[in-house]
Amino acid sequence: MSTLFEALKQPDLYPTAFRVEPPAELGERLITPRKPSFFIARTLAGATDAEIAERKAAGEEFPTNARVLVPAQFGLVPHWAKSASDGQLRAVKLVNVKSDNASTGTAFRDAWLSNQRCIVPMMAFFTDDYRNGKPQSTRIARVDGLPMGVAGVWSRWRNAEDGSELLSFAIITINANAHGLMNRYQAPGSEKSMPAILNEGAYDAWLNARASQAKEFLRPYPAQKLLANPVEKKGRKDALGLGMVVRNPRT
């Protein structure tokens, strides 16, 4: 489960790493369920594979080639949620979706089939290390220190009472039982998983792919390109500014 991640730390990382304009305000660094964050998409007009084919046959460019940075809540609220309170209760449990369930799970199927895929920009995600018997929070980041773009799906919920809208997203995870790094983490006996980190060269292809082909991009990120650092919570400010201290890398 990836229920905690670290947002980008500098505005200039958005245009340099993802070719999008930075937000007016960066917001919080640690993103937990129901916290505001951002995702990157081609368009906020969802369309099925068949609808895209019809638009292209009519000479319409869909989706556009531009990337947009979208403010949204971490934790997906399905479009069919009955109320705001119902949606918020569901959001806590819908922060992740397994790649195998993205196209079939009740909460995610419509978003996937409507090609509502996105990239979630982050500096790192956190997982637990149980190898010493007790869970040790561990920060997973790229070895080169650059941001990672994680595959996700997004949804739009409309409030029938006042007409307001809520955009939200979930991170797609993949099986990591055979991964050279991530197979060491999470609870003993559980299925190992990790966010589906995309290769930079595949960002456009992921956003443009048809729903029937998109799962081809959900592959394990090379273990040698990731670094794991145990962290300790502290009651003071530290180098991360997160109330955490990163210790030496652990493998």
HUWO-V93446 format. One record per residue. SS is DSSP state (H for helix, E for strand, C for the rest). PHI is phi in radians with two decimals (* if undefined). OMEGA is omega as a letter, one per 20 degrees, with the letter a starting at -180 (* if undefined). Layout:
# HUWO-V93446
ss: {SS/SS}
phi: {PHI/PHI}
omega: {OMEGA/OMEGA}
This chain:
# HUWO-V93446
ss: {C/C/C/E/E/E/C/C/C/C/C/H/H/H/H/H/H/H/C/C/C/C/C/C/C/C/C/C/C/E/E/E/C/C/C/E/E/E/E/E/E/C/C/C/C/C/C/C/H/H/H/H/H/H/H/H/H/C/C/C/C/C/C/C/C/C/C/E/E/E/E/E/E/E/C/C/C/C/C/C/C/C/C/H/H/H/H/H/H/H/H/H/H/C/C/E/E/E/H/H/H/C/C/C/C/C/C/C/H/H/H/H/H/C/C/C/E/E/E/E/E/E/C/E/E/E/E/E/E/C/C/C/C/C/C/E/E/E/E/E/E/E/C/C/C/C/C/E/E/E/E/E/E/E/E/E/E/E/C/C/C/C/C/C/E/E/E/E/E/E/E/E/E/E/E/C/C/C/C/C/C/H/H/H/C/C/C/C/C/C/C/C/E/E/E/C/E/E/C/H/H/H/H/H/H/H/H/H/C/C/C/C/C/H/H/H/H/C/C/C/C/C/H/H/H/E/E/E/E/E/E/E/E/C/C/C/C/C/C/C/C/C/C/E/E/E/E/E/E/C/C}
phi: {*/-2.01/-1.83/-2.53/-2.50/-1.83/-1.29/-1.09/-1.66/-2.38/-1.03/-1.22/-1.25/-1.16/-1.25/-1.29/-1.64/-2.26/1.00/-2.29/-1.21/-1.22/-1.25/-1.10/-2.34/-1.22/1.42/-1.28/-1.43/-1.65/-1.91/-2.03/-0.91/1.34/-1.47/-1.27/-2.64/-2.51/-2.36/-1.99/-2.47/-1.47/-2.74/-1.81/-1.82/-1.14/-2.71/-1.29/-0.99/-1.14/-1.17/-1.11/-1.07/-1.13/-1.17/-1.20/-1.13/-1.51/1.53/-1.57/-1.46/-2.58/-1.31/-1.27/-1.53/-1.42/-1.77/-2.21/-1.65/-2.07/-1.19/-2.80/-1.53/-1.41/2.03/-1.29/-1.90/-1.03/-1.10/-1.65/-0.99/-1.27/-2.71/-1.08/-1.17/-1.09/-1.12/-1.21/-1.16/-1.23/-1.02/-1.06/-1.60/-2.01/-1.52/-2.19/-2.43/-1.16/-0.98/-1.17/-1.77/-1.05/-1.67/-2.21/-1.09/-0.96/-1.33/-2.00/-0.99/-1.11/-1.11/-1.13/-1.18/-1.61/1.00/-1.60/-1.67/-2.62/-2.03/-1.77/-1.39/-2.73/-1.54/-2.90/-2.23/-2.09/-2.48/-1.85/-1.86/-1.80/-1.18/-1.75/1.73/-2.07/-1.14/-1.99/-1.04/-2.34/-1.64/-1.91/-2.43/-1.29/-1.06/-1.42/1.38/-1.45/-1.14/-1.99/-1.86/-1.81/-1.16/-2.62/-2.22/-2.19/-2.52/-2.09/-1.94/-1.93/-1.43/-1.17/-1.39/-2.11/1.38/-1.23/-2.17/-2.26/-1.66/-2.56/-2.61/-2.29/-1.55/-1.52/-1.99/-2.23/-1.15/-2.17/-1.02/-1.86/-1.32/-1.15/-2.02/-1.26/-1.26/-1.61/-1.98/1.31/-1.06/-1.00/1.47/-1.56/-1.18/-1.44/-2.52/-2.69/-1.04/-1.41/-1.36/-1.56/-1.25/-0.96/-1.22/-1.82/-0.99/-1.14/-1.11/-1.09/-1.24/-1.63/-1.12/-1.27/-1.00/-1.24/-2.05/-1.14/-1.15/-1.12/-1.55/-1.60/-2.19/-1.09/-1.39/-0.96/-1.06/-1.21/-1.68/-2.06/-2.26/-1.92/-2.23/-1.07/-2.23/-2.17/-1.35/-2.31/-1.58/-2.42/-1.29/-2.41/-1.11/-1.43/1.26/-2.04/1.24/-2.34/-2.05/-1.54/-1.60/-1.07/-0.96/-2.21/-2.23}
omega: {r/a/a/r/a/a/r/a/a/a/a/r/r/r/a/a/a/r/r/r/r/r/r/r/a/a/a/r/r/a/r/a/r/r/r/r/a/r/r/a/r/a/r/r/a/r/r/r/a/r/r/r/r/a/r/r/r/r/a/r/a/i/r/a/a/r/r/r/a/r/a/r/r/a/a/r/a/a/a/r/a/a/r/a/r/a/a/r/r/a/a/a/a/r/r/r/r/a/a/a/a/a/a/a/a/a/a/a/a/r/a/a/r/r/r/r/a/r/r/r/r/r/a/r/a/r/a/r/a/a/r/r/r/a/r/r/a/r/r/a/r/r/a/r/a/r/r/r/a/r/r/r/a/a/r/r/r/r/a/a/a/r/r/a/r/r/a/a/r/r/r/r/r/r/a/a/a/a/a/r/a/r/a/a/a/a/r/r/a/r/r/r/r/r/r/a/a/r/a/a/a/a/a/a/r/a/a/a/r/r/a/a/a/a/r/a/a/a/r/r/a/a/a/r/a/a/a/r/r/r/r/r/r/r/r/r/a/a/r/a/a/a/a/r/r/r/a/a/r/a/*}
